[in-house]
Amino acid sequence: MCRNIHTLHNFEPAATSEEVNAAALQYVRKIAGTTRPSHANQAAFDEAVHAIAHATQHLLDHLTTSAPPKNREEEAAKARARSASRYPVSA
């Protein structure tokens, strides 16, 4: 599940609220050990996602760096290349 959480800091353009919420959702899913909470736990699950998304956005808004912003497409291409070298497609 956590493979879907991506680095959000120091990208141009900055991370969107959808990306922050997706990362928070993946985190809560991992911690809870489920992708779908029961009806009894849905409110607590949603509250946790909201709180973590808020904390994540706060963190991203306050981090500083002297490194130049990374390009999303270039980083995605690097990740695909790493994945291809680790898990070659067999014919």
C-alpha positions as a Markdown table, in Angstrom:
| # | Residue | x | y | z |
|---|---|---|---|---|
| 1 | Met | 0.0 | 0.0 | 0.0 |
| 2 | Cys | 2.7 | 2.5 | 0.9 |
| 3 | Arg | 4.3 | 2.3 | -2.5 |
| 4 | Asn | 1.7 | 4.8 | -3.6 |
| 5 | Ile | 3.0 | 7.5 | -1.2 |
| 6 | His | 5.3 | 9.7 | -3.2 |
| 7 | Thr | 7.7 | 12.5 | -2.2 |
| 8 | Leu | 5.7 | 15.7 | -2.3 |
| 9 | His | 8.3 | 18.3 | -1.3 |
| 10 | Asn | 10.4 | 20.4 | -3.6 |
| 11 | Phe | 8.5 | 19.9 | -6.9 |
| 12 | Glu | 7.5 | 22.4 | -9.4 |
| 13 | Pro | 4.6 | 22.8 | -9.6 |
| 14 | Ala | 4.0 | 22.3 | -5.9 |
| 15 | Ala | 1.9 | 19.3 | -4.6 |
| 16 | Thr | -1.8 | 19.7 | -5.1 |
| 17 | Ser | -4.4 | 19.1 | -2.3 |
| 18 | Glu | -5.4 | 16.0 | -4.2 |
| 19 | Glu | -1.9 | 14.6 | -3.9 |
| 20 | Val | -1.7 | 15.5 | -0.2 |
| 21 | Asn | -5.0 | 13.8 | 0.4 |
| 22 | Ala | -4.0 | 10.7 | -1.5 |
| 23 | Ala | -0.8 | 10.4 | 0.5 |
| 24 | Ala | -2.8 | 10.8 | 3.8 |
| 25 | Leu | -5.3 | 8.2 | 2.7 |
| 26 | Gln | -2.5 | 5.7 | 1.8 |
| 27 | Tyr | -0.9 | 6.3 | 5.2 |
| 28 | Val | -4.1 | 5.8 | 7.1 |
| 29 | Arg | -4.8 | 2.6 | 5.1 |
| 30 | Lys | -1.4 | 1.3 | 6.0 |
| 31 | Ile | -1.7 | 2.1 | 9.7 |
| 32 | Ala | -5.3 | 0.7 | 9.9 |
| 33 | Gly | -4.4 | -2.4 | 7.9 |
| 34 | Thr | -7.4 | -2.0 | 5.7 |
| 35 | Thr | -8.3 | -0.2 | 2.5 |
| 36 | Arg | -12.0 | 0.0 | 3.5 |
| 37 | Pro | -13.0 | 0.6 | 7.1 |
| 38 | Ser | -16.2 | -0.8 | 8.5 |
| 39 | His | -19.2 | 1.5 | 8.8 |
| 40 | Ala | -18.5 | 1.6 | 12.6 |
| 41 | Asn | -14.9 | 2.9 | 11.9 |
| 42 | Gln | -15.6 | 5.1 | 8.9 |
| 43 | Ala | -15.8 | 8.4 | 10.8 |
| 44 | Ala | -12.6 | 7.8 | 12.7 |
| 45 | Phe | -10.9 | 6.8 | 9.4 |
| 46 | Asp | -12.1 | 9.9 | 7.6 |
| 47 | Glu | -11.1 | 12.1 | 10.6 |
| 48 | Ala | -7.6 | 10.6 | 10.6 |
| 49 | Val | -7.2 | 11.2 | 6.8 |
| 50 | His | -8.3 | 14.8 | 7.2 |
| 51 | Ala | -5.9 | 15.4 | 10.2 |
| 52 | Ile | -3.0 | 13.8 | 8.4 |
| 53 | Ala | -3.6 | 15.7 | 5.2 |
| 54 | His | -3.8 | 19.0 | 7.2 |
| 55 | Ala | -0.5 | 18.2 | 9.0 |
| 56 | Thr | 1.1 | 17.2 | 5.7 |
| 57 | Gln | 0.1 | 20.4 | 4.0 |
| 58 | His | 1.4 | 22.4 | 7.0 |
| 59 | Leu | 4.7 | 20.6 | 6.8 |
| 60 | Leu | 5.1 | 21.1 | 3.1 |
| 61 | Asp | 4.2 | 24.8 | 3.5 |
| 62 | His | 7.0 | 25.3 | 6.1 |
| 63 | Leu | 9.8 | 23.2 | 4.7 |
| 64 | Thr | 12.7 | 25.1 | 3.1 |
| 65 | Thr | 15.5 | 23.9 | 0.8 |
| 66 | Ser | 18.4 | 25.3 | -1.2 |
| 67 | Ala | 18.1 | 22.6 | -3.8 |
| 68 | Pro | 16.4 | 23.6 | -7.1 |
| 69 | Pro | 12.8 | 22.2 | -7.5 |
| 70 | Lys | 12.6 | 18.8 | -9.2 |
| 71 | Asn | 10.7 | 18.1 | -12.4 |
| 72 | Arg | 7.8 | 15.7 | -11.9 |
| 73 | Glu | 8.2 | 14.1 | -15.4 |
| 74 | Glu | 11.9 | 13.6 | -15.0 |
| 75 | Glu | 11.5 | 12.0 | -11.5 |
| 76 | Ala | 8.7 | 9.7 | -12.9 |
| 77 | Ala | 11.0 | 8.6 | -15.8 |
| 78 | Lys | 13.8 | 7.8 | -13.3 |
| 79 | Ala | 11.4 | 5.8 | -11.2 |
| 80 | Arg | 10.2 | 3.8 | -14.2 |
| 81 | Ala | 13.8 | 3.1 | -15.2 |
| 82 | Arg | 14.6 | 1.9 | -11.7 |
| 83 | Ser | 11.5 | -0.3 | -11.7 |
| 84 | Ala | 12.4 | -1.7 | -15.1 |
| 85 | Ser | 15.9 | -2.6 | -14.0 |
| 86 | Arg | 14.6 | -4.2 | -10.8 |
| 87 | Tyr | 11.7 | -6.1 | -12.4 |
| 88 | Pro | 12.5 | -6.9 | -16.0 |
| 89 | Val | 9.7 | -8.0 | -18.2 |
| 90 | Ser | 10.1 | -11.6 | -19.2 |
| 91 | Ala | 8.8 | -12.8 | -22.5 |
